[in-house]
Structures are given as structure tokens and as C-alpha cells.
């Protein structure tokens, strides 16, 4: 089997069976000459899969995404092409929870009484649950909001909280579309003092977000509209500005690779390996501050990509 994989997906060489021939590509859309021979394709969110890409890969029969979300994939086009799709759902949940915990420490330093706040968790899937668990460990009361799951909290309940953190996919249609879920009117009606945006760029209207920050709001921003060409003004205004790395940790990256390899081999529990160890590292909040300082100093697409792809992975707090 010929597997074409993003070069930023680690530990593949150590886990793939010998019958798989691995070829790497440098993120984004793989070159057509590599797609033409690929039988399997393993990607991250920076690779958009649509009908055009699939037409360039006539031998493709398996597509894996080493990510928790799949809004970068045209699932209908994949189905129409007869390609099996695997998404590593939940692979980065603990990393996102760790990010929210570190972000809360930063926000608490900028916002009075943050520790006694009630925080709405918008989206209560894998990452939302992990974020809620970390917030509750810090003594924060959590209100879980997820209408598709039938949870009782309403949008009015979300607006009544002192803080909010987002963990939803970016969708444009249907009864629960999330693009610009939060707009100017929501900010004006809310009691929010803290906002953590670690879901997908576009869930929060960035123009409205900037206006809210200027009135005294504290924003932690990890995902951006128009990535990697982020808004320099929002980057400067955010209390913490990071390059879409909330789900990046040693544990999360290893877990995603392992899940995808197991799926590719069709033996989900074939290997029981312990994720790679790591030396003691600074607390998450300190790592995030360093990334934020670097991005604020140079809020360009080049810096965003460099920090997102080349920075050492943090180790999640125990």
C-alpha cells in the first residue's frame, strides 16, 4: 500500500507495518503527481479535501485525518468517490482541556473574580467535556450547552454566564449552524468577562469580538478567521493569541497517529503502546504565553505557520 501523509504527523515510521510504503508531503494540498499514486492519504486540517483533490487521486481508497474535526473534508464527495473515511475523533480532547486550563490561569490574572465565575461550555463533545472537567477542577461552575445533544441549557443561559468557551465545529447550514454563532448582539446582551475561542475560526464574529474586548472583555484566541492570515489587530487585543495549537500536545499527537494507523490496519487494538515520555516542561500557561508573545510580535501568516508547525509540543499537565 502507498500511504501519502502530511510530514507534520509524527511517529508514523515507528508504527506503520512494513507492507505500507510511506511518502510525505508538506501540508496543504499534496502535489498531483503524488496523489496520482496514493492508495491511502493521511492529513491534518490544513489539507482541504474536495472533489477536485479526489479526482486527482484515482487509486485512493482510504482517507484518514489525524484530527478531531472534519470540517476540512467534503464528506459527501468522499462518499461519492467510494473512499473510506476515518477521523481520529477525541484524539486531542485532553490537550484542549489542558489548553483551557492554562488559558484560564492567564484570563484569571486579567479579570477580577474569575475563579468564582460560571463558565458556559458551548459544544459538549469530546473537547467540551475535557474543558469542563479542567474548569471544574479549578473550582469554576460549568454550564454545558449543546442543543444537538439535547442538553437543557439555553442560549440565554450561556449569555448569563461570566465566561464562555467554544468547542463546536464550523458549519454553514442546518438548524445548528455555527458560523458567526456569536455576533455583536450576543456580546451586548451577555454578562461575559472572559471568552476562550479554541474551536474553529469563524464561530465568533471577529469584528464584534474586537469591539467587545475594547469595552473591557478578556479574550483568549487560538483559532482565527482566514488562517494563517490572521487579523493583526485582534492578535494585539487578545490577552492570549496562539496559532491554532490548543489540541497540540505530545500525548494528543501520538494518540492521533496511533488511532489512524490502527484504523488503516483494520485492527483497532493491535498495538498497546505507551505514548512517548518527555522531560519536565514549563506549565501550560507559561508555554502559551511564550507562543502568544511570539505571535503578537509578528502576526503574519508566515509566523503563524512556523509557530504552529515547528514549535515543540507541550506536555499536558497531570
N, C-alpha and C positions, 0 to 999 in steps of 0.2 A: 504494500500500500504506500502511496506517495502522500505524505501529510505536509501541507503548507501552513506554517504557523508564524504569527507575529513574533518578532525577535525579542520583545519585552515580556513574553510569557516564560517564566523561569522554570527550571528543574524538569524540562521535558526530556532532555537527553538521558537523565538518570531513570526515568520511569517508563519510557516507551519500550515496547517489546522489539526484539531485533528485526522482525519482519517489516517494521514500519520505517520507510525512508523519509527523513525529516529535511525539509527545506525551509529556510527562514526568509521573511520579508520585513521591511522596515515600517510597519504600521500603515495606516491609511489603506487605500485600495492597492492590492497586490498587482504587480505587473501582469499584463495579459499573457505573456509567454510562460509565466509560472502557473497562472490559473488554468491554462490550456491542458496541463498535465496532472493537475491536482485531483486526487480522489477523495481527499478529506481536507478541510480547512478549519483552522483554529484561530479565533480572532479576539480582539478587545472592542470596546465601544468606539474606538477611533476608526474602525472599518465599517462602513455602511454597506449593508448587503441589500441589493435590489435586483430587479430583473436583468438589468444590464450586466452586472457582475456575474450573475448566474449563467447568462448566455455565453460569457467568456470562459466558463468552466464546464465544458460538456461532460467531463468524466466525474464530476463531483457527485458523491452520494452521501456524504456526512458533513455536517456543519456544526462546529462547537463554538460556544462563546464562553471564555473564561471570566465571566461577569455574572452579576446577579440579575441585571436588567436586560431587556431585549428590544428597546425602542429604536435601536440602530439597525434592526433587522426587519425587512418586509416579509413577515411570516407567511402571507398568502403567496407571494412569489416563490418562497422556498417550498411550500406545499405543492404548488403548481409544477415546479421543476422536479418533483419526486425526490427531494433531498431530505434526509433525516436530520432534524434539528435537536441539539442538546444545549441547554443553558444551565450554567452552574448556579442555580438558584440557592441563595443562602450562603454562598461561599464567603462573602465579605461582611456578613451581619455583625460578627463580633468586632471587626475592625471599625465599622461605622459607629457601633456603640461606644467603642473606645474613643473615637474622634469626638463624639458628642460630649463625652465626659470631659475630655481635655478642653473642648470649646467652652463648656460651662464654667470651668475654672477661670478662663480668660474673661468671659462675659460677667461673671460674678465680681471680678475686680473693677469692672467699669460701671456696674449697675447696683445701686443700693438695694439691700434686702433680697437679692437674687436667690439666696439659698432657701428662703421661705416661699418662693414663688410656686405657682401652679403652672405647669407646662403642658400645652397641648401637643400630642404626637400625632401628626397628620399622616396617615398611612401606617397600618399596624400589621404589616407583613414581617418577614424575617428581620429586616433592618430596624423597622419601627419598634418591634418588641425588644430588640437588643438595646436600642437607645433608651427605651423606657426603663429597662432593668438597671442601666447605669445611672440614670437620673434618680431613680428611687433609692439606689444605694447612697446617693448624696443627700437624701432627705427631701427631694423635690416631689411634690404631689403631681401625678400624671393623669391627664385626661386623654384617652385614646379615641381618635376619630377616624373611622373608615366605613363609610356607608355601604360599599360593596360587600363588606363582611358582616353587615347587619348590626354593627355596634350602636348602642343607644345615643351616644353623644351627638349633638347637632353642631352646625356651623356657628350658631350663636354661642354655644358652649366654648368653642375654640376661641372666638373673639373675646370672650370674657376672661381668658387666662392672661397671666402676666408675661408668659413666654410661649413660643411655638417653635417646633422643629419639624421639618418636612422630610418624608420618606416615601414618596409616591413616584410612579413612572410619569413620563411626559406623554400625554395623549391629547389628540385633537378632536376626537369625536366621541359620541356615546353619551349616556346620561351622567357619567362621572369624568368628563374631560378635564384635564388638569392644566393645560396651557393657560398661563396667566390666571391661575386659580385665585391668586391674591393680587388685588388691584388697589387703586387709590382709595376707593370707597371702603374697602376692608380695613385698610390702615386707619382711616379716620374713625371708624366705629370700634376698633379694637382697644383693648387695655394693654397690648403688648409693650413690653420694655426690651425684650430680647427676642431675636429671630435667628434661627440656625437653618441655613439652606444648604443641605447636603444630599439632595435628591437628584434633580435634573435641572439644568439651566432652562429658564422659560416657565417654570412653575410659578415663580414670583415675578411680577412686572418690575423690571429693574429701575425704570423711571420713577415709579411710585415708591420703590424701596429707598432710593436716594433721597427723595423728599422726606420720607419718614425718618431716616437717620438724621437729617438736618434738624428735625424737631426734638431730637434727643434719644432716638432709638439706638439700640446696640445690635449690630448685625454681624453674624459670622457667616461668611460666604465661601463655599467650596466649589460650587457649580455655577456656570455663567451662561448667559445667552451669547451666542456667536463664538463659543470656544473654538480655537485658543485666542482669538482676537477679543480679549475681554475689555470691559469698559474701564479705562484708567481712573475715571472719577469715582466710580463705585469702589474700585480697589483701594483708593486713598481713604474713602469714607468708612469702609468696613473696619470693625475692631480687629478682625482676623480675616485675612484674604489668602486662601490656599488654592493650589492648582488641580482641583478635582482629584484629591488623593484621600478622601475620607475612608474609602474602602481599601486602601493600600496598607498592608502590613505583611510581615514575614509569614505569619500564620495564614492570612487570607490568600496570599498569592500561592502558597504551597497547596492549600486546600482546593483552590480553583483548578490548578493544574492536575492534581490527583483525581478530582471528580471528572474532569474531561477525559483523562487517559482511561480511567475505569469505564466510562461510557463508551469510548471508542473501542475498547477491547470487549465490550458487552459482558463484562464480569464485574459488576459494581463493587463487590467486596474482595476483589482479587488480591489486593495488597493492603496490609495494615501497617503503614509506616508512621513513625512519629515525625512531626514537622521539624525542620532544621532548627537547631538551637541557635542562640545568639548571645553575645556578651551583654552585660548590663548596659542599658542606654538611658539617656535623659528621659524624664517624664514626658508623656504625650504633649501636654500643654507647651512645654519648652520647645519640643520639636516643631510644633505647629507655629509657634511664634517666629522661629527662625525661617521657616518657609514663607510665612506672611511678610516678614521684613524683606526677604529677597524679592518677592513678587511686587510688593509696593515700591521698591526701589527701581524696578524695571518692569512695568506692567505691559509687556509686549507679548505677542504670540510666541516669539522665539523663546523668551524666558519661561513662559507658561509651559511650553512643551518640554523644555530642558528640565525644569523642576519636576514636572510630572513623571518624566520617563527616566531621569538619571539620578534623582536623589535616593540615598539609601533608604530602604524600607524601615519603618519604625517597628518596634516590638510592642504588642498590646500589653497593657497593664494587667496584672493578675486580678 
